Amino acid sequence: MGVNLIFKIAAVGILVSVICQVLKHSGREDQAFLTSLAGLVLVLFWIVPYIYELFETIKNLFAL
């Protein structure tokens, strides 16, 4: 895991935040919600392999 992942997550957060604000001010709250949900799902897809690796490391550490 490197700094690139953190910067990508921050960029997605900023982009989703701006898009949500624009959509909310134009009266499209439902699309703003879907945009934030899509951003969350995208970031989760990036993070899930690292969480899996963390649990595998913990499992190997305690030999379970």
mmCIF file as Biopython writes it, N, C-alpha, C and O atoms, coordinates in Angstrom:
data_model
#
loop_
_atom_site.group_PDB
_atom_site.id
_atom_site.type_symbol
_atom_site.label_atom_id
_atom_site.label_alt_id
_atom_site.label_comp_id
_atom_site.label_asym_id
_atom_site.label_entity_id
_atom_site.label_seq_id
_atom_site.pdbx_PDB_ins_code
_atom_site.Cartn_x
_atom_site.Cartn_y
_atom_site.Cartn_z
_atom_site.occupancy
_atom_site.B_iso_or_equiv
_atom_site.auth_seq_id
_atom_site.auth_asym_id
_atom_site.pdbx_PDB_model_num
ATOM 1   N N  . MET A ? 1  ? 0.855   -1.177  0.000  1.0 0.0 1  A 1 
ATOM 2   C CA . MET A ? 1  ? 0.000   0.000   0.000  1.0 0.0 1  A 1 
ATOM 3   C C  . MET A ? 1  ? 0.892   1.227   0.000  1.0 0.0 1  A 1 
ATOM 4   O O  . MET A ? 1  ? 1.784   1.350   0.840  1.0 0.0 1  A 1 
ATOM 5   N N  . GLY A ? 2  ? 0.666   2.100   -0.900 1.0 0.0 2  A 1 
ATOM 6   C CA . GLY A ? 2  ? 1.495   3.272   -1.010 1.0 0.0 2  A 1 
ATOM 7   C C  . GLY A ? 2  ? 0.710   4.557   -0.876 1.0 0.0 2  A 1 
ATOM 8   O O  . GLY A ? 2  ? -0.489  4.568   -0.599 1.0 0.0 2  A 1 
ATOM 9   N N  . VAL A ? 3  ? 1.425   5.617   -1.081 1.0 0.0 3  A 1 
ATOM 10  C CA . VAL A ? 3  ? 0.822   6.945   -0.992 1.0 0.0 3  A 1 
ATOM 11  C C  . VAL A ? 3  ? -0.142  7.165   -2.158 1.0 0.0 3  A 1 
ATOM 12  O O  . VAL A ? 3  ? -1.079  7.956   -2.051 1.0 0.0 3  A 1 
ATOM 13  N N  . ASN A ? 4  ? 0.091   6.462   -3.276 1.0 0.0 4  A 1 
ATOM 14  C CA . ASN A ? 4  ? -0.793  6.609   -4.434 1.0 0.0 4  A 1 
ATOM 15  C C  . ASN A ? 4  ? -2.245  6.286   -4.090 1.0 0.0 4  A 1 
ATOM 16  O O  . ASN A ? 4  ? -3.160  6.984   -4.527 1.0 0.0 4  A 1 
ATOM 17  N N  . LEU A ? 5  ? -2.450  5.239   -3.316 1.0 0.0 5  A 1 
ATOM 18  C CA . LEU A ? 5  ? -3.811  4.852   -2.942 1.0 0.0 5  A 1 
ATOM 19  C C  . LEU A ? 5  ? -4.477  5.942   -2.110 1.0 0.0 5  A 1 
ATOM 20  O O  . LEU A ? 5  ? -5.653  6.248   -2.304 1.0 0.0 5  A 1 
ATOM 21  N N  . ILE A ? 6  ? -3.729  6.516   -1.197 1.0 0.0 6  A 1 
ATOM 22  C CA . ILE A ? 6  ? -4.284  7.583   -0.356 1.0 0.0 6  A 1 
ATOM 23  C C  . ILE A ? 6  ? -4.655  8.787   -1.211 1.0 0.0 6  A 1 
ATOM 24  O O  . ILE A ? 6  ? -5.708  9.391   -1.005 1.0 0.0 6  A 1 
ATOM 25  N N  . PHE A ? 7  ? -3.803  9.140   -2.167 1.0 0.0 7  A 1 
ATOM 26  C CA . PHE A ? 7  ? -4.110  10.266  -3.047 1.0 0.0 7  A 1 
ATOM 27  C C  . PHE A ? 7  ? -5.309  9.978   -3.943 1.0 0.0 7  A 1 
ATOM 28  O O  . PHE A ? 7  ? -6.116  10.868  -4.210 1.0 0.0 7  A 1 
ATOM 29  N N  . LYS A ? 8  ? -5.426  8.733   -4.410 1.0 0.0 8  A 1 
ATOM 30  C CA . LYS A ? 8  ? -6.582  8.377   -5.239 1.0 0.0 8  A 1 
ATOM 31  C C  . LYS A ? 8  ? -7.870  8.452   -4.433 1.0 0.0 8  A 1 
ATOM 32  O O  . LYS A ? 8  ? -8.886  8.930   -4.937 1.0 0.0 8  A 1 
ATOM 33  N N  . ILE A ? 9  ? -7.842  7.987   -3.190 1.0 0.0 9  A 1 
ATOM 34  C CA . ILE A ? 9  ? -9.026  8.046   -2.341 1.0 0.0 9  A 1 
ATOM 35  C C  . ILE A ? 9  ? -9.403  9.501   -2.058 1.0 0.0 9  A 1 
ATOM 36  O O  . ILE A ? 9  ? -10.580 9.861   -2.085 1.0 0.0 9  A 1 
ATOM 37  N N  . ALA A ? 10 ? -8.393  10.332  -1.788 1.0 0.0 10 A 1 
ATOM 38  C CA . ALA A ? 10 ? -8.660  11.748  -1.541 1.0 0.0 10 A 1 
ATOM 39  C C  . ALA A ? 10 ? -9.236  12.419  -2.786 1.0 0.0 10 A 1 
ATOM 40  O O  . ALA A ? 10 ? -10.153 13.234  -2.682 1.0 0.0 10 A 1 
ATOM 41  N N  . ALA A ? 11 ? -8.708  12.086  -3.949 1.0 0.0 11 A 1 
ATOM 42  C CA . ALA A ? 11 ? -9.217  12.676  -5.192 1.0 0.0 11 A 1 
ATOM 43  C C  . ALA A ? 11 ? -10.664 12.274  -5.444 1.0 0.0 11 A 1 
ATOM 44  O O  . ALA A ? 11 ? -11.483 13.099  -5.848 1.0 0.0 11 A 1 
ATOM 45  N N  . VAL A ? 12 ? -10.972 11.014  -5.205 1.0 0.0 12 A 1 
ATOM 46  C CA . VAL A ? 12 ? -12.364 10.561  -5.381 1.0 0.0 12 A 1 
ATOM 47  C C  . VAL A ? 12 ? -13.272 11.267  -4.381 1.0 0.0 12 A 1 
ATOM 48  O O  . VAL A ? 12 ? -14.385 11.662  -4.727 1.0 0.0 12 A 1 
ATOM 49  N N  . GLY A ? 13 ? -12.809 11.427  -3.149 1.0 0.0 13 A 1 
ATOM 50  C CA . GLY A ? 13 ? -13.607 12.115  -2.140 1.0 0.0 13 A 1 
ATOM 51  C C  . GLY A ? 13 ? -13.892 13.557  -2.508 1.0 0.0 13 A 1 
ATOM 52  O O  . GLY A ? 13 ? -15.022 14.025  -2.365 1.0 0.0 13 A 1 
ATOM 53  N N  . ILE A ? 14 ? -12.881 14.261  -2.980 1.0 0.0 14 A 1 
ATOM 54  C CA . ILE A ? 14 ? -13.069 15.657  -3.389 1.0 0.0 14 A 1 
ATOM 55  C C  . ILE A ? 14 ? -13.994 15.754  -4.589 1.0 0.0 14 A 1 
ATOM 56  O O  . ILE A ? 14 ? -14.895 16.592  -4.622 1.0 0.0 14 A 1 
ATOM 57  N N  . LEU A ? 15 ? -13.769 14.897  -5.570 1.0 0.0 15 A 1 
ATOM 58  C CA . LEU A ? 15 ? -14.596 14.916  -6.782 1.0 0.0 15 A 1 
ATOM 59  C C  . LEU A ? 15 ? -16.059 14.586  -6.473 1.0 0.0 15 A 1 
ATOM 60  O O  . LEU A ? 15 ? -16.968 15.256  -6.964 1.0 0.0 15 A 1 
ATOM 61  N N  . VAL A ? 16 ? -16.276 13.565  -5.668 1.0 0.0 16 A 1 
ATOM 62  C CA . VAL A ? 16 ? -17.648 13.185  -5.306 1.0 0.0 16 A 1 
ATOM 63  C C  . VAL A ? 16 ? -18.312 14.302  -4.496 1.0 0.0 16 A 1 
ATOM 64  O O  . VAL A ? 16 ? -19.496 14.581  -4.680 1.0 0.0 16 A 1 
ATOM 65  N N  . SER A ? 17 ? -17.561 14.930  -3.614 1.0 0.0 17 A 1 
ATOM 66  C CA . SER A ? 17 ? -18.110 16.021  -2.812 1.0 0.0 17 A 1 
ATOM 67  C C  . SER A ? 17 ? -18.562 17.187  -3.686 1.0 0.0 17 A 1 
ATOM 68  O O  . SER A ? 17 ? -19.646 17.734  -3.487 1.0 0.0 17 A 1 
ATOM 69  N N  . VAL A ? 18 ? -17.735 17.561  -4.646 1.0 0.0 18 A 1 
ATOM 70  C CA . VAL A ? 18 ? -18.093 18.668  -5.542 1.0 0.0 18 A 1 
ATOM 71  C C  . VAL A ? 18 ? -19.302 18.304  -6.395 1.0 0.0 18 A 1 
ATOM 72  O O  . VAL A ? 18 ? -20.218 19.112  -6.555 1.0 0.0 18 A 1 
ATOM 73  N N  . ILE A ? 19 ? -19.307 17.099  -6.938 1.0 0.0 19 A 1 
ATOM 74  C CA . ILE A ? 19 ? -20.436 16.680  -7.778 1.0 0.0 19 A 1 
ATOM 75  C C  . ILE A ? 19 ? -21.719 16.628  -6.958 1.0 0.0 19 A 1 
ATOM 76  O O  . ILE A ? 19 ? -22.778 17.027  -7.441 1.0 0.0 19 A 1 
ATOM 77  N N  . CYS A ? 20 ? -21.633 16.142  -5.730 1.0 0.0 20 A 1 
ATOM 78  C CA . CYS A ? 20 ? -22.830 16.068  -4.881 1.0 0.0 20 A 1 
ATOM 79  C C  . CYS A ? 20 ? -23.366 17.459  -4.559 1.0 0.0 20 A 1 
ATOM 80  O O  . CYS A ? 20 ? -24.578 17.674  -4.566 1.0 0.0 20 A 1 
ATOM 81  N N  . GLN A ? 21 ? -22.486 18.387  -4.282 1.0 0.0 21 A 1 
ATOM 82  C CA . GLN A ? 21 ? -22.936 19.756  -3.985 1.0 0.0 21 A 1 
ATOM 83  C C  . GLN A ? 21 ? -23.623 20.381  -5.194 1.0 0.0 21 A 1 
ATOM 84  O O  . GLN A ? 21 ? -24.653 21.039  -5.054 1.0 0.0 21 A 1 
ATOM 85  N N  . VAL A ? 22 ? -23.057 20.177  -6.372 1.0 0.0 22 A 1 
ATOM 86  C CA . VAL A ? 22 ? -23.664 20.723  -7.589 1.0 0.0 22 A 1 
ATOM 87  C C  . VAL A ? 22 ? -25.029 20.092  -7.825 1.0 0.0 22 A 1 
ATOM 88  O O  . VAL A ? 22 ? -25.988 20.784  -8.165 1.0 0.0 22 A 1 
ATOM 89  N N  . LEU A ? 23 ? -25.115 18.780  -7.646 1.0 0.0 23 A 1 
ATOM 90  C CA . LEU A ? 23 ? -26.397 18.101  -7.871 1.0 0.0 23 A 1 
ATOM 91  C C  . LEU A ? 23 ? -27.436 18.497  -6.833 1.0 0.0 23 A 1 
ATOM 92  O O  . LEU A ? 23 ? -28.612 18.645  -7.165 1.0 0.0 23 A 1 
ATOM 93  N N  . LYS A ? 24 ? -27.023 18.672  -5.579 1.0 0.0 24 A 1 
ATOM 94  C CA . LYS A ? 24 ? -27.980 19.075  -4.544 1.0 0.0 24 A 1 
ATOM 95  C C  . LYS A ? 24 ? -28.511 20.482  -4.790 1.0 0.0 24 A 1 
ATOM 96  O O  . LYS A ? 24 ? -29.695 20.743  -4.578 1.0 0.0 24 A 1 
ATOM 97  N N  . HIS A ? 25 ? -27.648 21.387  -5.234 1.0 0.0 25 A 1 
ATOM 98  C CA . HIS A ? 25 ? -28.091 22.757  -5.496 1.0 0.0 25 A 1 
ATOM 99  C C  . HIS A ? 25 ? -28.976 22.849  -6.733 1.0 0.0 25 A 1 
ATOM 100 O O  . HIS A ? 25 ? -29.741 23.803  -6.875 1.0 0.0 25 A 1 
ATOM 101 N N  . SER A ? 26 ? -28.881 21.886  -7.613 1.0 0.0 26 A 1 
ATOM 102 C CA . SER A ? 26 ? -29.756 21.889  -8.785 1.0 0.0 26 A 1 
ATOM 103 C C  . SER A ? 26 ? -31.033 21.080  -8.550 1.0 0.0 26 A 1 
ATOM 104 O O  . SER A ? 26 ? -31.850 20.915  -9.456 1.0 0.0 26 A 1 
ATOM 105 N N  . GLY A ? 27 ? -31.194 20.577  -7.318 1.0 0.0 27 A 1 
ATOM 106 C CA . GLY A ? 27 ? -32.431 19.887  -6.967 1.0 0.0 27 A 1 
ATOM 107 C C  . GLY A ? 27 ? -32.467 18.414  -7.312 1.0 0.0 27 A 1 
ATOM 108 O O  . GLY A ? 27 ? -33.548 17.835  -7.412 1.0 0.0 27 A 1 
ATOM 109 N N  . ARG A ? 28 ? -31.329 17.801  -7.492 1.0 0.0 28 A 1 
ATOM 110 C CA . ARG A ? 28 ? -31.271 16.379  -7.843 1.0 0.0 28 A 1 
ATOM 111 C C  . ARG A ? 28 ? -30.640 15.591  -6.703 1.0 0.0 28 A 1 
ATOM 112 O O  . ARG A ? 28 ? -29.545 15.044  -6.836 1.0 0.0 28 A 1 
ATOM 113 N N  . GLU A ? 29 ? -31.352 15.544  -5.579 1.0 0.0 29 A 1 
ATOM 114 C CA . GLU A ? 29 ? -30.820 14.877  -4.396 1.0 0.0 29 A 1 
ATOM 115 C C  . GLU A ? 29 ? -30.632 13.380  -4.604 1.0 0.0 29 A 1 
ATOM 116 O O  . GLU A ? 29 ? -29.692 12.792  -4.069 1.0 0.0 29 A 1 
ATOM 117 N N  . ASP A ? 30 ? -31.511 12.769  -5.370 1.0 0.0 30 A 1 
ATOM 118 C CA . ASP A ? 30 ? -31.403 11.330  -5.588 1.0 0.0 30 A 1 
ATOM 119 C C  . ASP A ? 30 ? -30.143 10.986  -6.393 1.0 0.0 30 A 1 
ATOM 120 O O  . ASP A ? 30 ? -29.470 9.996   -6.104 1.0 0.0 30 A 1 
ATOM 121 N N  . GLN A ? 31 ? -29.833 11.799  -7.392 1.0 0.0 31 A 1 
ATOM 122 C CA . GLN A ? 31 ? -28.616 11.553  -8.157 1.0 0.0 31 A 1 
ATOM 123 C C  . GLN A ? 31 ? -27.368 11.870  -7.332 1.0 0.0 31 A 1 
ATOM 124 O O  . GLN A ? 31 ? -26.327 11.239  -7.517 1.0 0.0 31 A 1 
ATOM 125 N N  . ALA A ? 32 ? -27.465 12.838  -6.429 1.0 0.0 32 A 1 
ATOM 126 C CA . ALA A ? 32 ? -26.340 13.142  -5.539 1.0 0.0 32 A 1 
ATOM 127 C C  . ALA A ? 32 ? -26.065 11.962  -4.614 1.0 0.0 32 A 1 
ATOM 128 O O  . ALA A ? 32 ? -24.911 11.614  -4.366 1.0 0.0 32 A 1 
ATOM 129 N N  . PHE A ? 33 ? -27.128 11.352  -4.107 1.0 0.0 33 A 1 
ATOM 130 C CA . PHE A ? 33 ? -26.966 10.179  -3.255 1.0 0.0 33 A 1 
ATOM 131 C C  . PHE A ? 33 ? -26.332 9.023   -4.020 1.0 0.0 33 A 1 
ATOM 132 O O  . PHE A ? 33 ? -25.443 8.346   -3.503 1.0 0.0 33 A 1 
ATOM 133 N N  . LEU A ? 34 ? -26.786 8.796   -5.245 1.0 0.0 34 A 1 
ATOM 134 C CA . LEU A ? 34 ? -26.218 7.712   -6.055 1.0 0.0 34 A 1 
ATOM 135 C C  . LEU A ? 34 ? -24.755 7.981   -6.399 1.0 0.0 34 A 1 
ATOM 136 O O  . LEU A ? 34 ? -23.955 7.049   -6.484 1.0 0.0 34 A 1 
ATOM 137 N N  . THR A ? 35 ? -24.406 9.239   -6.595 1.0 0.0 35 A 1 
ATOM 138 C CA . THR A ? 35 ? -23.013 9.595   -6.864 1.0 0.0 35 A 1 
ATOM 139 C C  . THR A ? 35 ? -22.136 9.300   -5.660 1.0 0.0 35 A 1 
ATOM 140 O O  . THR A ? 35 ? -21.046 8.746   -5.803 1.0 0.0 35 A 1 
ATOM 141 N N  . SER A ? 36 ? -22.606 9.666   -4.474 1.0 0.0 36 A 1 
ATOM 142 C CA . SER A ? 36 ? -21.816 9.387   -3.277 1.0 0.0 36 A 1 
ATOM 143 C C  . SER A ? 36 ? -21.727 7.885   -3.020 1.0 0.0 36 A 1 
ATOM 144 O O  . SER A ? 36 ? -20.694 7.396   -2.562 1.0 0.0 36 A 1 
ATOM 145 N N  . LEU A ? 37 ? -22.782 7.162   -3.305 1.0 0.0 37 A 1 
ATOM 146 C CA . LEU A ? 37 ? -22.758 5.714   -3.155 1.0 0.0 37 A 1 
ATOM 147 C C  . LEU A ? 37 ? -21.778 5.074   -4.139 1.0 0.0 37 A 1 
ATOM 148 O O  . LEU A ? 37 ? -21.058 4.142   -3.782 1.0 0.0 37 A 1 
ATOM 149 N N  . ALA A ? 38 ? -21.751 5.569   -5.364 1.0 0.0 38 A 1 
ATOM 150 C CA . ALA A ? 38 ? -20.815 5.046   -6.360 1.0 0.0 38 A 1 
ATOM 151 C C  . ALA A ? 38 ? -19.368 5.328   -5.952 1.0 0.0 38 A 1 
ATOM 152 O O  . ALA A ? 38 ? -18.492 4.486   -6.152 1.0 0.0 38 A 1 
ATOM 153 N N  . GLY A ? 39 ? -19.117 6.497   -5.385 1.0 0.0 39 A 1 
ATOM 154 C CA . GLY A ? 39 ? -17.772 6.807   -4.898 1.0 0.0 39 A 1 
ATOM 155 C C  . GLY A ? 39 ? -17.358 5.889   -3.774 1.0 0.0 39 A 1 
ATOM 156 O O  . GLY A ? 39 ? -16.211 5.445   -3.720 1.0 0.0 39 A 1 
ATOM 157 N N  . LEU A ? 40 ? -18.280 5.601   -2.878 1.0 0.0 40 A 1 
ATOM 158 C CA . LEU A ? 40 ? -17.995 4.701   -1.763 1.0 0.0 40 A 1 
ATOM 159 C C  . LEU A ? 40 ? -17.686 3.295   -2.268 1.0 0.0 40 A 1 
ATOM 160 O O  . LEU A ? 40 ? -16.741 2.660   -1.802 1.0 0.0 40 A 1 
ATOM 161 N N  . VAL A ? 41 ? -18.468 2.817   -3.205 1.0 0.0 41 A 1 
ATOM 162 C CA . VAL A ? 41 ? -18.251 1.470   -3.756 1.0 0.0 41 A 1 
ATOM 163 C C  . VAL A ? 41 ? -16.905 1.397   -4.481 1.0 0.0 41 A 1 
ATOM 164 O O  . VAL A ? 41 ? -16.194 0.398   -4.371 1.0 0.0 41 A 1 
ATOM 165 N N  . LEU A ? 42 ? -16.557 2.442   -5.212 1.0 0.0 42 A 1 
ATOM 166 C CA . LEU A ? 42 ? -15.279 2.471   -5.914 1.0 0.0 42 A 1 
ATOM 167 C C  . LEU A ? 42 ? -14.113 2.391   -4.935 1.0 0.0 42 A 1 
ATOM 168 O O  . LEU A ? 42 ? -13.174 1.624   -5.147 1.0 0.0 42 A 1 
ATOM 169 N N  . VAL A ? 43 ? -14.171 3.173   -3.874 1.0 0.0 43 A 1 
ATOM 170 C CA . VAL A ? 43 ? -13.097 3.161   -2.879 1.0 0.0 43 A 1 
ATOM 171 C C  . VAL A ? 43 ? -13.051 1.816   -2.159 1.0 0.0 43 A 1 
ATOM 172 O O  . VAL A ? 43 ? -11.966 1.317   -1.860 1.0 0.0 43 A 1 
ATOM 173 N N  . LEU A ? 44 ? -14.197 1.228   -1.878 1.0 0.0 44 A 1 
ATOM 174 C CA . LEU A ? 44 ? -14.206 -0.086  -1.236 1.0 0.0 44 A 1 
ATOM 175 C C  . LEU A ? 44 ? -13.571 -1.148  -2.126 1.0 0.0 44 A 1 
ATOM 176 O O  . LEU A ? 44 ? -12.872 -2.029  -1.626 1.0 0.0 44 A 1 
ATOM 177 N N  . PHE A ? 45 ? -13.802 -1.079  -3.434 1.0 0.0 45 A 1 
ATOM 178 C CA . PHE A ? 45 ? -13.163 -2.027  -4.340 1.0 0.0 45 A 1 
ATOM 179 C C  . PHE A ? 45 ? -11.651 -1.878  -4.321 1.0 0.0 45 A 1 
ATOM 180 O O  . PHE A ? 45 ? -10.930 -2.861  -4.489 1.0 0.0 45 A 1 
ATOM 181 N N  . TRP A ? 46 ? -11.165 -0.665  -4.121 1.0 0.0 46 A 1 
ATOM 182 C CA . TRP A ? 46 ? -9.724  -0.450  -4.040 1.0 0.0 46 A 1 
ATOM 183 C C  . TRP A ? 46 ? -9.152  -0.961  -2.729 1.0 0.0 46 A 1 
ATOM 184 O O  . TRP A ? 46 ? -8.013  -1.426  -2.696 1.0 0.0 46 A 1 
ATOM 185 N N  . ILE A ? 47 ? -9.922  -0.884  -1.648 1.0 0.0 47 A 1 
ATOM 186 C CA . ILE A ? 47 ? -9.400  -1.180  -0.312 1.0 0.0 47 A 1 
ATOM 187 C C  . ILE A ? 47 ? -9.564  -2.653  0.076  1.0 0.0 47 A 1 
ATOM 188 O O  . ILE A ? 47 ? -8.783  -3.158  0.882  1.0 0.0 47 A 1 
ATOM 189 N N  . VAL A ? 48 ? -10.544 -3.343  -0.467 1.0 0.0 48 A 1 
ATOM 190 C CA . VAL A ? 48 ? -10.830 -4.725  -0.070 1.0 0.0 48 A 1 
ATOM 191 C C  . VAL A ? 48 ? -9.616  -5.649  -0.187 1.0 0.0 48 A 1 
ATOM 192 O O  . VAL A ? 48 ? -9.407  -6.449  0.725  1.0 0.0 48 A 1 
ATOM 193 N N  . PRO A ? 49 ? -8.802  -5.594  -1.247 1.0 0.0 49 A 1 
ATOM 194 C CA . PRO A ? 49 ? -7.630  -6.487  -1.281 1.0 0.0 49 A 1 
ATOM 195 C C  . PRO A ? 49 ? -6.649  -6.231  -0.123 1.0 0.0 49 A 1 
ATOM 196 O O  . PRO A ? 49 ? -6.038  -7.171  0.385  1.0 0.0 49 A 1 
ATOM 197 N N  . TYR A ? 50 ? -6.501  -4.994  0.284  1.0 0.0 50 A 1 
ATOM 198 C CA . TYR A ? 50 ? -5.600  -4.689  1.396  1.0 0.0 50 A 1 
ATOM 199 C C  . TYR A ? 50 ? -6.168  -5.187  2.725  1.0 0.0 50 A 1 
ATOM 200 O O  . TYR A ? 50 ? -5.419  -5.632  3.595  1.0 0.0 50 A 1 
ATOM 201 N N  . ILE A ? 51 ? -7.480  -5.112  2.879  1.0 0.0 51 A 1 
ATOM 202 C CA . ILE A ? 51 ? -8.103  -5.643  4.092  1.0 0.0 51 A 1 
ATOM 203 C C  . ILE A ? 51 ? -7.968  -7.162  4.124  1.0 0.0 51 A 1 
ATOM 204 O O  . ILE A ? 51 ? -7.714  -7.740  5.180  1.0 0.0 51 A 1 
ATOM 205 N N  . TYR A ? 52 ? -8.136  -7.804  2.981  1.0 0.0 52 A 1 
ATOM 206 C CA . TYR A ? 52 ? -7.957  -9.253  2.899  1.0 0.0 52 A 1 
ATOM 207 C C  . TYR A ? 52 ? -6.529  -9.633  3.265  1.0 0.0 52 A 1 
ATOM 208 O O  . TYR A ? 52 ? -6.308  -10.587 4.011  1.0 0.0 52 A 1 
ATOM 209 N N  . GLU A ? 53 ? -5.566  -8.889  2.744  1.0 0.0 53 A 1 
ATOM 210 C CA . GLU A ? 53 ? -4.165  -9.153  3.054  1.0 0.0 53 A 1 
ATOM 211 C C  . GLU A ? 53 ? -3.882  -8.963  4.543  1.0 0.0 53 A 1 
ATOM 212 O O  . GLU A ? 53 ? -3.117  -9.726  5.133  1.0 0.0 53 A 1 
ATOM 213 N N  . LEU A ? 54 ? -4.491  -7.956  5.144  1.0 0.0 54 A 1 
ATOM 214 C CA . LEU A ? 54 ? -4.327  -7.720  6.582  1.0 0.0 54 A 1 
ATOM 215 C C  . LEU A ? 54 ? -4.854  -8.901  7.393  1.0 0.0 54 A 1 
ATOM 216 O O  . LEU A ? 54 ? -4.184  -9.360  8.319  1.0 0.0 54 A 1 
ATOM 217 N N  . PHE A ? 55 ? -6.037  -9.396  7.059  1.0 0.0 55 A 1 
ATOM 218 C CA . PHE A ? 55 ? -6.598  -10.523 7.797  1.0 0.0 55 A 1 
ATOM 219 C C  . PHE A ? 55 ? -5.793  -11.796 7.583  1.0 0.0 55 A 1 
ATOM 220 O O  . PHE A ? 55 ? -5.644  -12.598 8.506  1.0 0.0 55 A 1 
ATOM 221 N N  . GLU A ? 56 ? -5.276  -11.988 6.383  1.0 0.0 56 A 1 
ATOM 222 C CA . GLU A ? 56 ? -4.422  -13.150 6.138  1.0 0.0 56 A 1 
ATOM 223 C C  . GLU A ? 56 ? -3.138  -13.069 6.957  1.0 0.0 56 A 1 
ATOM 224 O O  . GLU A ? 56 ? -2.676  -14.079 7.489  1.0 0.0 56 A 1 
ATOM 225 N N  . THR A ? 57 ? -2.569  -11.890 7.058  1.0 0.0 57 A 1 
ATOM 226 C CA . THR A ? 57 ? -1.361  -11.710 7.860  1.0 0.0 57 A 1 
ATOM 227 C C  . THR A ? 57 ? -1.632  -11.976 9.332  1.0 0.0 57 A 1 
ATOM 228 O O  . THR A ? 57 ? -0.829  -12.616 10.010 1.0 0.0 57 A 1 
ATOM 229 N N  . ILE A ? 58 ? -2.761  -11.485 9.825  1.0 0.0 58 A 1 
ATOM 230 C CA . ILE A ? 58 ? -3.125  -11.720 11.225 1.0 0.0 58 A 1 
ATOM 231 C C  . ILE A ? 58 ? -3.377  -13.207 11.463 1.0 0.0 58 A 1 
ATOM 232 O O  . ILE A ? 58 ? -2.987  -13.750 12.496 1.0 0.0 58 A 1 
ATOM 233 N N  . LYS A ? 59 ? -4.035  -13.864 10.498 1.0 0.0 59 A 1 
ATOM 234 C CA . LYS A ? 59 ? -4.293  -15.302 10.620 1.0 0.0 59 A 1 
ATOM 235 C C  . LYS A ? 59 ? -2.991  -16.093 10.662 1.0 0.0 59 A 1 
ATOM 236 O O  . LYS A ? 59 ? -2.852  -17.023 11.456 1.0 0.0 59 A 1 
ATOM 237 N N  . ASN A ? 60 ? -2.053  -15.730 9.823  1.0 0.0 60 A 1 
ATOM 238 C CA . ASN A ? 60 ? -0.755  -16.407 9.812  1.0 0.0 60 A 1 
ATOM 239 C C  . ASN A ? 60 ? 0.056   -16.095 11.050 1.0 0.0 60 A 1 
ATOM 240 O O  . ASN A ? 60 ? 0.817   -16.937 11.525 1.0 0.0 60 A 1 
ATOM 241 N N  . LEU A ? 61 ? -0.095  -14.912 11.568 1.0 0.0 61 A 1 
ATOM 242 C CA . LEU A ? 61 ? 0.658   -14.514 12.764 1.0 0.0 61 A 1 
ATOM 243 C C  . LEU A ? 61 ? 0.234   -15.347 13.960 1.0 0.0 61 A 1 
ATOM 244 O O  . LEU A ? 61 ? 1.076   -15.795 14.738 1.0 0.0 61 A 1 
ATOM 245 N N  . PHE A ? 62 ? -1.050  -15.554 14.110 1.0 0.0 62 A 1 
ATOM 246 C CA . PHE A ? 62 ? -1.546  -16.327 15.243 1.0 0.0 62 A 1 
ATOM 247 C C  . PHE A ? 62 ? -1.745  -17.802 14.904 1.0 0.0 62 A 1 
ATOM 248 O O  . PHE A ? 62 ? -2.186  -18.574 15.756 1.0 0.0 62 A 1 
ATOM 249 N N  . ALA A ? 63 ? -1.430  -18.199 13.690 1.0 0.0 63 A 1 
ATOM 250 C CA . ALA A ? 63 ? -1.527  -19.573 13.217 1.0 0.0 63 A 1 
ATOM 251 C C  . ALA A ? 63 ? -2.892  -20.192 13.495 1.0 0.0 63 A 1 
ATOM 252 O O  . ALA A ? 63 ? -3.004  -21.256 14.104 1.0 0.0 63 A 1 
ATOM 253 N N  . LEU A ? 64 ? -3.922  -19.495 13.031 1.0 0.0 64 A 1 
ATOM 254 C CA . LEU A ? 64 ? -5.282  -20.000 13.221 1.0 0.0 64 A 1 
ATOM 255 C C  . LEU A ? 64 ? -5.732  -20.801 12.024 1.0 0.0 64 A 1 
ATOM 256 O O  . LEU A ? 64 ? -6.854  -21.306 12.005 1.0 0.0 64 A 1 
#
